[in-house]
Amino acid sequence: MKSFIRAAIAASLAIAAALAVRAPPALAHAVGQAYTFVACTNNDPVSVATAEDQIVVYVVDNGDGTVTFHFHNNGPLASSITDIYFDDGSLLAIASVTDGPGTDFEPLATPANLPGGNDCVPQFETTAGFSADSEPPAQPNGANPSEYVDITFTLQGSQTFDDVVAELKSGALRIGIHVQGITCPSLGVARCSEGLVNTTPTAVSMSSLGATAARGQVTLAWRTGSEISNAGFNVYRATSASGARVKVNDLLIAAQGSEASGSSYSIVDRPGYGSFYYWLEGVDYTGQSSLHGPIPVNVRAAVQRPLYRPTLPGLRR
């Protein structure tokens, strides 16, 4: 009976959220517990690799009894998050769905369960009312490369952000996504789709990440909240959010934090003048990595004063 009542409440609140005014601006550069995804389906090896490499969700504590799931498509390859599903846990109901630029999502996805969810181990069963999808046409309005969407949930009773993180780690709460519009050469068709579920937490919990430009150089600075088996970091730069990335550091930036406490880091880059985008990659000892960003920054040319100013005729220097 309790589960029936909970499902009814969740469904009714999700419908109300669809009609409500949107939440405040989304977390464009969210920090929080990061999770990557692993494919349940295997329609094409290239499409699986693309989806697993590019999609990440940040789970963010809002401090008011709500938790935001910030879904980001890191790109650069063609792909689109079009459907998002949640399977049980401490969540009560969707409080809001906040679109990033270029996305248009509403609560209650169609189909009602994760496509390919029966191929997940264990099978993925969406909790009633715990889903959202992009409005038709699905792919253009989904989260394409460099785009995002935020889904905020209220929590049950005395449940907290730590409970949500623990459930994601244990599998008591799972997140499923349907990614469409991916290149799939082995099938001989232009585009295909994959169904994926979240993996265990990545090694690094981010507290802050930002970039500043001054005197023709960029300083990327970040702080971690905790580091679990973290080996270190790599920093990447590109001239556009979907452009080819170049690694900035020659050697892995060694980890300094621990599971109990994080640490502060920074690196200076001299990319020249113009607009740039930066990503931070955390790498653990098993080789698993998590990508944070992109962080945009504009490097302007410094005003140069002449070393020698000629003296005009008839004037003393």
N, C-alpha and C positions, 0 to 999 in steps of 0.2 A: 504493500500500500504506500509506504514512504517513497519508494522509487517512482511509483505512478504519479504521486503528488508532485514530486520534484520535477519529473519530466513535463508535467502540465504547466507548472510555474515557469520552467525554462522556455517552453514553446511560446507561452503567452508574452513573456518579457521580450523574447527575440522578435516577435511580430511588432510589439510596441516600439522596440528599438529601430526597426526598419522605417517607422513613420516619424521618429523623433528627429530633432535637430542634431546635426552631427556634433561630435565631441570637438574640443579644442584642437589646434593644429597637431598633426601626427609627429611622432618622434623621428624626425628626419635622419638623425645620426644617433640612434638609440644605443645605450650601453646597458648591459645586464648579462644574465646567464645566457650563453649562446648554444644553440643546438643545430647540428646539420641533419641531413636526411639520407635515408637509404631506401632504394627502390624495392617495392614488393613485386612489381611487374618487371618484365624483361623483354619489352617489345623490340628493342634494338640496343646493342651495346653502346653505340655512340650517344643515343638519347639518354640512356641511363647515366653514363658518365657526365654528360652535360648537366642534367638535373641535380645529381649528387654534388657536383663541384660548385654550382652557382647559387643554390638556394640555402638560406639560413634564416632561423627565427631567433630573436632576442626576447627573453622573458624578463619583464621589467616590473619591479615592485613600485606601485604608485603611492604606497603609504596610507591609503584610505580604505582598505578592505577590497581593493580591486587590483587586478594584474593585467598588464597589457602584453599581448603577443605581437611583436613587430616582425612581419614577414618581409624579407628583402631579397630581391633577385640581383645578385652581384654582377651578372653578365660575364663576358660580352656576347656570348652566342645566343641565337634566337631561342626563346623559351618564354612561357607565360604561366604564372600561378593563377589558376582560374577557379579552383574550388579548395576550401579549407574545412577540415573536420576535426572534432575533438571526441575522444573516447574516455568518458567517465572521469574520476578524480574529484578534487575538492571544489570544482567550479559549480556555481549555482545557475547563472544565466548570463547571456551576452548583454553588456551594458551599452556598448556602442561599437560601431564599425566606422573607422576613420580612413578615408581614401587619401593616398598620396597623389601627386600630380600624375595624370594619365591613367589612373585606375578608377573603377566604379564598382564597388562591392555592396551587397545587401545581405542581411541575415537569411538563413534557411537556403541551403544549396540544393540544386537539382543536378544529378540524382541525390537522393537522401543519404546514401552511404558512399564512402570512398571508392571510386572506380579502381578495381583490382584489389580491394580490401580483403577479399577471400583468399588472395595469394599471400597475404602477410602472415607471419608466424609470431604469436597467435593471430587468428583472423581479427580484422579491424571492424568494430561495430560502433557506429556513430551514436552518441547519446542524443536523444530527442531534443531538437532545438539548438544543438551545439554545432552549427555550421554556417558558412557564408560562401557566396560565390559572386563572380563578376557578372554583371548584367550583359545581355546580348548586345553586340556580338561578343562572345566570351573572350577570345584571345586578345583582341585589341584593348579591351577594358580590364584585362587581368594585369598582374604585376609583371611587366616585361623587364628586360635588362635595365638596371639602375632605378627601378621603381619599387614601391613598397605599399603595404596596407597594414593598418593596426586594428586588432580586435581586442577589446577590453572586456573582461569578465568580472562580475562580482563573485565573491567567494562565499561558501557556506559557513554559517555560524561563526565559530571561533577559528576557522581555518586561516592560515597565513601564507605569505609568499614562500616561506621555508617549506611548508607542507607541499606546495605545488612543485617546487624543485625536487623534493624527495620522491614525490609520485612519478615525476618524469624520469627520474633515475631508476626507480624500481619497475616501471612499466604499468603502474596503477593508473596513470594518465598518459595517453598517447595523442600525438598530433599527426593527422594525415593531410597530405596535399595532393592535388591533381595538377600536373604540369603539362600543358599542351603546347603545340606549335614548335616542337623540337625537331631538328634535322635528324633523319633516320635513314642513312644510305642503304642499309642492308635489306630494307623492305621495298625499295624501289619506289617510294612515295616521297612527296616533298616534306611532309611534316607528320609526326605522330605524338603520342602522349605516354606518360608514365604515372603510376600511383606510388607515393612514397610515404614513409613514416619517420618520425624523429629518431635520432640515435641518442646514445648516452651523452651527458654534458661534455663539452669540450674542456680542454685543460685549463683555460683561462677565463676568469670572471672579470670583465672590464668595469672600472669605476669611471674613467674619463679618457677621452681621446680627442686631440685637436691639433691643428697646424697653424703656425703664424709665419708671415713673410716679413723680412726686414733686411735692408742692405744687400739685396740680390740673392738672399738665401732663404730656405724654408727650414723651420724647426718643427719636427713632428714630436709631440710629447704625449705620453699616456701613463696611466696608473692602473694597476690591477687590484682587485679586491681580494682575490685568492688565486693561487696557481697550483694545480694538481698535476704532478708528474710533468711539469712544463719544461721543455728543453730550451726554448728561447723564441725569438721573433725574427721575422723578415719584414721589410718595408718595400712596397711597390709603388711605382709612379706611372701615370699615363697622361696623355694630353687631352683625353676626353673620358667621360664616365664609362664608355663602352670600348675604349681604345686598347691597344696592346699594352700590357704592363711590363715595365722594366724593373728589375730588382735593384734597390738603392744600395743596400749593404753587401759587402763582399763576403763577410762571414756571418754566421748566425749570431744574433745579439743574445748573449747568454742570459738565462733566467736568473733573477735575484730574489723572487718571492717564494712563498710556501703556501700550503693549504690553509694555514692559520692566518697569514697576513700577506698582502701583496707588496708591490714595490713600485717605484717611479722610474720612468725611462724617457730618454729623448735621443734624437738623432738629427744631425744637420745635413741638409742636401742643398746642392747648388745646381739647379736644373736649367738655369738661364732665365729669360724673361717670358712672361705669358701666363696662361691659365693652365693649372695642373690639378690632377686628382691623385690622392694617396690612399693606399690600403695598408692595414697592419695584419700580418699573419702570425698567429700563435701556433707553435709546433710542439707536440708532446713527444715523449720518448718512444711511443709506438709508431710514430710517423703520421698520426692523425693531426689535421690542422683545422683552424678556424679563421675565417677572413672577416675583418671589420673594416667598414668604410663603404663607399668612398668618401673622403674628406676633400672638398674643393678648396683651392687656394690660388690667389692671383699674385704673381711676382712682378712688381713694377720696376722699371729702370730707375736707378738713383740719379738725381741731378748732379752732374759733375761740374765743379768749378774749375776754370782754367788755372793751370799752374803759373802762367805768365800772362800779364795783361799789358799789351803794348802801350807806350806813352804817345799821346797825340802831339803833333808838332806845336811848339810854343808853350807846352805845359810841363811843369816839373813833376817827377814821380815822387 
